[in-house]
Amino acid sequence: MRVLVTGGAGFIGTHVVEECLAAGNEVVVVDDLSSGKKNNLPEGVPLYQVDVADADAVQQVFELVRPESVVHQAAQISVSRSVREPSFDARSNVLGLLHVLEAAVQYGVRSFVFASSGGVLYGDVWEPADEDQPPAPVSPYGISKLTGEYYLQFFAREYGLRCTALRYANVYGPRQDPHGEAGVVAIFLQRLLAGEAPVINGDGKYIRDYVYVEDVARANLLALEGEWEGFRAYNVGTGLGTDVNQLESGLRQALEEVLREQGRELELPAASYGPPRAGDLRSSLLDAKKIQRELGWRPQVTLEEGLKRTAAWFAGRKN
Ligand SMILES: NC(=O)c1ccc[n+]([C@@H]2O[C@H](COP(=O)([O-])OP(=O)(O)OC[C@H]3O[C@@H](n4cnc5c(N)ncnc54)[C@H](O)[C@@H]3O)[C@@H](O)[C@H]2O)c1
């Protein structure tokens, strides 16, 4: 199958690309490289440097590539930027999605997978939320993800495009950008390796559901290969809650182990505490029984193992 991965040079996108290639698919990437990196892509994967908000450019790529399926990861991912510039967010995350959906219909794409977000759709939840939890987005980023899902439902109904929204929990793993506002694992690792104290916001008792990026990539492939009609939404998470204090100590242990194995000596500074971040959810957990039941997906990488793999990647990288 010829798969077009938008945002394919980004953190999750590159893992989706690898997963699709490993399953024997042909892969083409569209990315404007606003945060993605060309050298994250496996050699030989064609990259079209295109902004999905540019409808003509998207059309041209579809005309050239004629993909059979699409995984749409491209998005501006900053919640705070969406608050500051809601129209910038909507331009990438709503208009951009629409351009790709319209081209998908025009060029006879069979399957369309969309990167949605459980955290921003469900808001604060203390028990794992299933897909029936009423959406309650509070940021423009959340509103655009929900709007995206409504558009998917429309395109599925109106044009018979098979559409899947994958509502990710907190994704972590190799290649995550440590310079953003999200991605606490990457941010902490970057600081620890630079000899700087990781800064925990507030009391650190903010609970998240951390899911390893390769597990997320596999969920994308399963969704792509599904044979149902219409629209489906699936949570992609572990249902397990970890607060930032626990995460920081697990990460420190993982990194110490990795450095010991590499024969490196590095003094890791203790964490410090900063002010709480406005608007941060207290707790966000996803119930992923539906995707387990219907697609046979379940997370395979434990947090302990995932943190170790991620620490090893950050400790070994050159830039
Ligand atoms: N990382 C998470 O925990 C998480 C959680 C929920 C949902 N998501 C969603 O998963 C997807 C991938 O996120 P990520 O964490 O890999 O972030 P990322 O920033 O690494 O990936 C996004 C990619 O899209 C590209 N991009 C951005 N705007 C574009 C545009 N207008 N045109 C073309 N390309 C564009 C970027 O260059 C980047 O390569 C996003 O849709 C994000 O909203 C991520």
PDBQT file of the ligand as one rigid body, heavy atoms in Angstrom, charges set to zero:
ROOT
HETATM    1  N1  LIG A 401       3.189  14.079  21.361  1.00  0.00    +0.000 N 
HETATM    2  C1  LIG A 401       2.048  13.853  21.999  1.00  0.00    +0.000 C 
HETATM    3  O1  LIG A 401       2.046  13.484  23.175  1.00  0.00    +0.000 OA
HETATM    4  C2  LIG A 401       0.729  14.009  21.272  1.00  0.00    +0.000 A 
HETATM    5  C3  LIG A 401      -0.451  13.786  21.998  1.00  0.00    +0.000 A 
HETATM    6  C4  LIG A 401      -1.667  13.924  21.333  1.00  0.00    +0.000 A 
HETATM    7  C5  LIG A 401      -1.700  14.229  19.981  1.00  0.00    +0.000 A 
HETATM    8  N2  LIG A 401      -0.539  14.450  19.310  1.00  0.00    +0.000 N 
HETATM    9  C6  LIG A 401      -0.626  14.769  17.876  1.00  0.00    +0.000 C 
HETATM   10  O2  LIG A 401       0.263  13.915  17.174  1.00  0.00    +0.000 OA
HETATM   11  C7  LIG A 401       0.733  14.562  15.993  1.00  0.00    +0.000 C 
HETATM   12  C8  LIG A 401       2.245  14.499  15.932  1.00  0.00    +0.000 C 
HETATM   13  O3  LIG A 401       2.776  15.216  17.033  1.00  0.00    +0.000 OA
HETATM   14  P1  LIG A 401       4.307  15.136  17.480  1.00  0.00    +0.000 P 
HETATM   15  O4  LIG A 401       4.340  15.057  18.949  1.00  0.00    +0.000 OA
HETATM   16  O5  LIG A 401       5.011  14.134  16.674  1.00  0.00    +0.000 OA
HETATM   17  O6  LIG A 401       4.786  16.619  17.098  1.00  0.00    +0.000 OA
HETATM   18  P2  LIG A 401       5.852  17.132  16.016  1.00  0.00    +0.000 P 
HETATM   19  O7  LIG A 401       5.860  18.620  16.116  1.00  0.00    +0.000 OA
HETATM   20  O8  LIG A 401       7.143  16.407  16.191  1.00  0.00    +0.000 OA
HETATM   21  O9  LIG A 401       5.189  16.659  14.659  1.00  0.00    +0.000 OA
HETATM   22  C9  LIG A 401       4.361  17.467  13.858  1.00  0.00    +0.000 C 
HETATM   23  C10 LIG A 401       4.951  17.474  12.467  1.00  0.00    +0.000 C 
HETATM   24  O10 LIG A 401       4.077  18.198  11.602  1.00  0.00    +0.000 OA
HETATM   25  C11 LIG A 401       4.842  19.143  10.869  1.00  0.00    +0.000 C 
HETATM   26  N3  LIG A 401       3.943  20.267  10.596  1.00  0.00    +0.000 N 
HETATM   27  C12 LIG A 401       3.463  21.179  11.467  1.00  0.00    +0.000 A 
HETATM   28  N4  LIG A 401       2.649  22.047  10.843  1.00  0.00    +0.000 NA
HETATM   29  C13 LIG A 401       2.626  21.680   9.538  1.00  0.00    +0.000 A 
HETATM   30  C14 LIG A 401       1.978  22.190   8.384  1.00  0.00    +0.000 A 
HETATM   31  N5  LIG A 401       1.188  23.276   8.452  1.00  0.00    +0.000 N 
HETATM   32  N6  LIG A 401       2.182  21.574   7.195  1.00  0.00    +0.000 NA
HETATM   33  C15 LIG A 401       2.979  20.479   7.116  1.00  0.00    +0.000 A 
HETATM   34  N7  LIG A 401       3.623  19.950   8.171  1.00  0.00    +0.000 NA
HETATM   35  C16 LIG A 401       3.438  20.543   9.379  1.00  0.00    +0.000 A 
HETATM   36  C17 LIG A 401       6.030  19.507  11.738  1.00  0.00    +0.000 C 
HETATM   37  O11 LIG A 401       7.145  19.990  10.999  1.00  0.00    +0.000 OA
HETATM   38  C18 LIG A 401       6.316  18.167  12.397  1.00  0.00    +0.000 C 
HETATM   39  O12 LIG A 401       7.211  17.388  11.623  1.00  0.00    +0.000 OA
HETATM   40  C19 LIG A 401       0.163  15.985  16.040  1.00  0.00    +0.000 C 
HETATM   41  O13 LIG A 401      -1.007  16.018  15.244  1.00  0.00    +0.000 OA
HETATM   42  C20 LIG A 401      -0.187  16.173  17.511  1.00  0.00    +0.000 C 
HETATM   43  O14 LIG A 401      -1.222  17.110  17.673  1.00  0.00    +0.000 OA
HETATM   44  C21 LIG A 401       0.682  14.356  19.912  1.00  0.00    +0.000 A 
ENDROOT
TORSDOF 0
